[in-house]
Amino acid sequence: MKTASYLIKPASSICNMNCQYCFYSDVSKQRRNYSKGIMSKETVEMLIDKALADAQEITFAFQGGEPTMAGLNYFIHFVEYVEKLKKEHIIHYAIQTNGYCLNDEWISFFDKYHFLVGISLDGYKNIHDQVRLKGTQPTFEKILNHIQKIQQTNIDYNILTVVTSQMVPFAKDIYKFYKEQGFEYIQFIPCLPELDHSTEHYDLKPKDFYNFYYDIFQLWYEDLKHGHYISISFFEDLLMIFQGRYPRTCGMLGECQIQLVIEGDGTVYPCDFYALDQYCLGNITVNNIDEIRQFKSGQIFLKEEKRFSSICKECQFKNICHGQCKRMNIVYFDDKYCGYQEFLKDTYQIFYSIGQGKIR
């Protein structure tokens, strides 16, 4: 059965919050047009028509900007059109949201159509409200309230936390807070520097990477030994690698793939990190899926060389890491130090044992 995934930007880079470190806002500023606008019904239907013709199992994932800015009616039309046309297709829906708009109507919709919901929350109140603002107003209490409402439903959800350099000293406190809140699925996302490196106030440095993840690991492993497993995406990816399986996170094995990122006007890009004019793969309203996958700019993107550190050559873990994602690896290593290497030195045997079923 052929599978395919689409990362859809229904409201382009439009957002109702102004988070200080937003990578997609930074990406969008590098393009001729910052925003591609709200996706029209016509574009939605052409996207769905072509997706259903191309594959039998499809994941439609929505992201931003803030995808809920497209409005609930956008999503209702999207799923109803899929329901009308699908035959023996298997359809999965996912959304990554800041959670600010998630009233009862939104939550009921996500529950009805079995959306996997990723909600952004940056630790506890004092940390979150430093960087995730609506205008000048804090957002923590409102978003936590919406998460608590989701916890009362059957919705599968996970917590998405952008790890800034300022957050590193509080790693253990954040883990404990999340555990108290009953969060069982957590994705820690390293904060990236801007593409032009004009400001580097929040981005995670390699030593920060090690310190944060090792602090989290210590508490996570203690919980695991006592029978409480909390899913942390980075750790799960490592376990899958040690089991000989393909990790879920793109770039964990150092290879780029065409991701089919669909912007609000139908423009297609190969990667969320590189939704830039020079990497345009055509437009879903004009090109079919096979044409998009074969676009010359996509092949150039796949073949681009990425940076390595001199310490990569002799690294004992190079066959695990492979240099990581070409956009993310700036977080892992510089010319003199690799936080990922140091983390694996301290945890490799434990992850390997867990992956082999020797620790449960």
Residue pairs with C-beta under 8 A, 6 or more apart in sequence:
1 56
1 57
1 90
2 54
2 55
2 56
2 57
3 55
3 56
3 57
3 58
3 59
4 51
4 54
4 55
4 57
4 58
4 59
4 260
4 289
5 58
5 59
5 61
5 259
5 260
6 47
6 51
6 58
6 59
6 60
6 61
6 260
6 262
7 61
7 63
7 259
7 260
7 261
7 262
7 272
8 39
8 47
8 60
8 61
8 62
8 63
8 67
8 262
9 36
9 39
9 62
9 63
9 64
9 65
9 67
9 261
9 262
9 263
9 264
9 275
10 38
10 39
10 62
10 64
10 67
10 69
10 70
10 74
10 75
10 78
10 264
11 38
11 39
11 64
11 65
11 66
11 67
11 68
11 69
11 70
11 264
12 28
12 35
12 36
12 37
12 38
12 64
12 65
12 263
12 264
12 265
13 24
13 25
13 27
13 28
13 34
13 35
13 36
13 64
13 65
14 35
14 38
14 64
14 65
14 66
14 69
15 22
15 25
15 64
15 65
15 66
15 69
15 98
16 66
16 68
16 69
16 98
16 100
16 101
16 134
17 66
17 98
17 100
17 132
17 133
17 134
17 139
18 133
18 134
18 135
19 98
19 120
19 131
19 132
19 133
19 162
20 130
20 131
20 133
20 201
20 202
21 131
21 162
21 164
21 191
21 192
21 202
21 203
23 192
23 273
24 63
24 64
24 65
24 272
24 275
26 194
26 195
27 195
27 272
27 273
27 274
27 275
27 276
28 34
28 35
28 275
30 195
30 196
30 276
30 277
31 275
31 276
31 277
32 277
35 65
35 264
36 263
36 264
36 265
36 267
37 264
37 265
38 69
38 70
38 71
38 74
38 264
39 70
39 74
39 262
39 264
39 265
39 266
41 77
42 285
43 264
43 265
43 266
43 284
43 285
44 74
44 77
44 78
44 81
45 81
46 266
46 284
46 285
47 262
47 266
47 284
48 78
48 81
48 82
48 85
49 85
50 284
50 288
50 289
51 58
51 60
51 289
52 58
52 82
52 85
52 86
52 87
52 89
53 289
54 288
54 289
54 290
55 89
56 88
56 89
56 90
57 89
57 90
57 91
57 92
58 89
58 90
58 91
58 92
59 91
59 92
59 93
59 94
60 78
60 82
60 91
60 92
60 93
60 94
61 93
61 94
61 95
61 96
62 75
62 93
62 94
62 95
62 96
63 95
63 96
63 272
64 96
64 97
66 97
66 98
66 100
66 101
67 95
67 96
67 97
68 95
68 97
68 100
68 101
68 102
68 106
69 101
72 105
72 106
72 109
75 109
76 109
79 93
79 113
82 91
92 116
93 113
93 114
93 115
93 116
94 115
94 116
94 117
94 118
95 110
95 115
95 116
95 117
95 118
96 118
96 120
96 160
97 117
97 118
97 119
97 120
98 119
98 120
98 132
98 139
98 143
99 119
99 120
99 121
99 142
99 143
99 146
99 147
100 134
100 139
100 142
100 143
100 146
102 119
102 146
102 149
102 150
103 146
104 149
107 146
107 149
107 150
107 153
107 155
109 115
110 117
110 150
110 155
111 153
111 154
111 155
114 156
115 155
116 156
116 157
116 158
117 150
117 155
117 156
117 157
117 158
118 157
118 158
118 159
118 160
118 187
119 143
119 146
119 147
119 150
119 157
119 158
119 159
119 160
120 132
120 143
120 160
120 161
120 162
121 128
121 140
121 143
121 144
121 147
121 159
121 160
121 161
122 128
122 131
122 132
122 161
122 162
122 164
122 167
123 161
123 167
123 170
123 173
123 174
123 177
124 140
124 173
124 174
124 177
125 138
125 140
125 141
127 166
127 167
127 170
127 174
128 138
128 139
128 140
128 143
129 138
129 139
129 140
130 166
131 162
131 164
131 202
132 139
132 140
132 143
133 139
144 181
147 157
147 159
147 181
150 157
151 157
151 182
156 185
157 185
158 183
158 185
158 186
158 187
158 231
158 233
159 178
159 183
159 185
159 186
159 187
160 187
160 189
161 174
161 186
161 187
161 188
161 189
162 189
162 190
162 191
163 188
163 189
163 190
163 191
163 204
163 208
163 212
164 191
164 202
164 203
164 204
165 191
165 201
165 202
165 203
165 204
165 205
165 208
166 202
167 174
167 212
168 204
168 208
168 211
168 212
171 211
171 212
171 213
171 215
171 216
172 215
172 216
172 218
172 219
175 215
175 216
175 219
175 220
176 219
178 186
178 230
179 223
179 230
183 230
184 230
184 231
185 230
185 231
186 230
186 231
186 232
186 233
187 232
187 233
187 234
188 212
188 213
188 216
188 232
188 233
188 234
190 204
190 209
190 328
190 331
191 202
191 203
191 204
191 331
192 203
192 204
192 273
192 327
192 328
192 330
192 331
193 199
193 200
193 203
193 330
194 200
203 330
203 331
204 212
204 331
205 331
205 334
205 339
206 331
206 332
206 333
206 334
206 337
206 338
206 339
206 340
207 337
207 339
208 339
209 331
209 332
209 339
209 340
209 343
210 339
210 340
210 342
210 343
211 339
213 234
213 339
213 343
214 342
214 343
214 346
214 347
216 232
217 235
217 343
217 346
217 347
220 230
220 232
220 235
221 350
223 229
223 230
224 354
224 359
225 359
233 248
233 249
234 249
235 351
236 247
236 248
237 247
237 248
237 249
237 252
238 247
238 320
238 351
238 355
239 351
239 354
239 355
240 246
240 247
240 248
240 355
241 247
241 252
241 253
241 320
241 355
242 351
242 352
242 354
242 355
242 356
243 355
243 356
246 253
247 253
250 256
250 257
250 259
250 271
250 325
251 324
251 325
251 326
251 327
251 328
252 324
252 325
253 322
254 306
254 321
254 322
254 323
254 324
254 325
255 322
256 270
256 271
256 301
256 302
256 304
256 325
256 326
257 302
258 270
258 271
258 281
258 292
258 293
258 298
258 301
258 302
259 269
259 270
259 271
259 272
260 268
260 270
260 289
260 292
260 293
261 268
261 269
261 270
261 271
261 272
261 275
262 268
262 284
263 269
263 275
265 283
266 283
266 284
266 285
266 286
267 280
267 282
267 283
267 284
268 280
268 281
268 282
268 283
268 284
268 287
268 292
269 275
269 276
269 279
269 280
269 281
270 279
270 281
270 297
270 298
270 301
270 302
271 279
271 301
271 327
273 325
273 327
273 328
274 301
274 327
278 297
279 297
279 298
279 300
279 301
280 295
280 297
281 287
281 292
281 293
281 295
281 297
281 298
282 291
282 292
282 295
284 292
287 295
292 298
304 326
306 323
306 326
306 329
307 323
307 326
307 329
307 330
308 323
309 333
309 334
309 335
309 336
309 338
310 335
311 333
311 335
311 336
311 337
311 338
311 341
312 318
312 321
312 323
312 333
312 338
315 321
315 338
315 341
317 340
317 341
317 344
317 348
320 344
321 332
321 340
321 341
321 344
323 329
324 332
324 340
331 339
332 338
332 339
332 340
333 339
333 340
333 341
350 359
353 359
